[in-house]
Amino acid sequence: MFLTTVILNFIQIYTLLIFIRILLTWFQTAGWAYQGISFLSPITDPYLNLFRSLIPPLGGIDFSPWLAIIVLQVVGQLLVQVVSRGAYSFG
C-alpha cells in the first residue's frame, strides 16, 4: 500500500507540473514564465516528447500535454483499481 501511495502521489505531482508548464507557455514572453519553463522543461519534456511524436502540433497548438495528462490519470485509476481488487482478494 505504501508503494501505491507513493506512485499515486508522484502521478498527481507530475500532472500538476505538466499543467503548470502548459500555463506558462501562454506567457512565454514574460521573463518569469521563461524561467519557470526552463526549470520544468528537463523534468517534463522527456515524458511529453513521447506524445509529441504521436501528435504533431495542430495549427500551432500542442495537444500532446493534454494526452500525457490523460494517460497519467488513466494509469493512476488503473493502479487504484488493481490495488483495491488485490486488497479484497487477501481478506
C-alpha positions in Angstrom: 0.0 0.0 0.0 2.9 2.4 0.7 4.4 2.0 -2.7 0.9 2.6 -4.3 0.5 5.8 -2.3 3.9 7.0 -3.4 3.2 6.2 -7.1 -0.2 7.9 -6.9 1.3 11.0 -5.2 4.0 11.1 -7.9 1.4 10.9 -10.7 -0.5 13.8 -9.0 2.6 16.0 -8.6 3.8 15.2 -12.2 0.4 16.0 -13.6 0.5 19.3 -11.7 4.0 20.1 -13.1 2.8 19.4 -16.7 -0.3 21.6 -16.1 1.9 24.4 -14.8 4.1 24.1 -17.8 1.1 24.3 -20.1 0.0 27.5 -18.3 3.5 29.0 -18.5 3.7 28.5 -22.3 0.8 31.1 -22.6 3.2 33.7 -21.1 6.4 32.8 -22.9 7.4 36.4 -23.4 7.4 37.2 -19.7 10.8 36.7 -18.1 9.3 34.9 -15.0 7.4 32.5 -17.3 10.5 31.7 -19.3 12.4 30.9 -16.0 9.6 28.5 -15.0 9.6 26.8 -18.4 13.4 26.4 -18.4 13.1 24.8 -14.9 10.2 22.5 -15.8 11.4 21.5 -19.3 14.1 19.0 -18.3 11.6 17.4 -15.9 8.5 17.2 -18.2 9.9 17.1 -21.7 11.2 13.5 -21.7 7.6 12.3 -21.0 5.9 14.9 -23.2 8.2 14.0 -26.1 6.7 10.5 -26.2 3.3 12.1 -27.1 4.8 14.8 -29.3 6.0 12.1 -31.6 2.4 10.8 -31.8 0.5 14.1 -32.1 2.2 16.9 -34.0 1.1 20.5 -33.2 -2.1 21.4 -35.0 -2.4 25.0 -36.0 0.5 25.9 -33.7 -1.3 24.3 -30.7 0.5 21.4 -28.9 -2.1 19.0 -27.7 0.4 16.4 -26.6 0.5 17.6 -22.9 -3.3 17.0 -22.6 -2.9 13.5 -23.9 0.0 13.0 -21.5 -2.1 14.1 -18.6 -5.0 11.8 -19.6 -2.6 8.9 -19.8 -1.3 9.7 -16.3 -4.8 9.9 -14.9 -5.8 6.6 -16.6 -2.7 4.8 -15.2 -3.5 6.2 -11.7 -7.1 5.0 -11.9 -6.0 1.5 -13.1 -3.5 1.3 -10.3 -6.2 2.2 -7.7 -8.5 -0.5 -9.2 -5.8 -3.1 -9.2 -4.8 -2.4 -5.6 -8.4 -2.3 -4.4 -9.1 -5.7 -6.0 -5.9 -7.1 -4.6 -6.8 -5.9 -1.1 -10.1 -7.8 -1.2 -8.6 -11.0 -2.5 -6.3 -11.4 0.5 -9.2 -11.0 3.0 
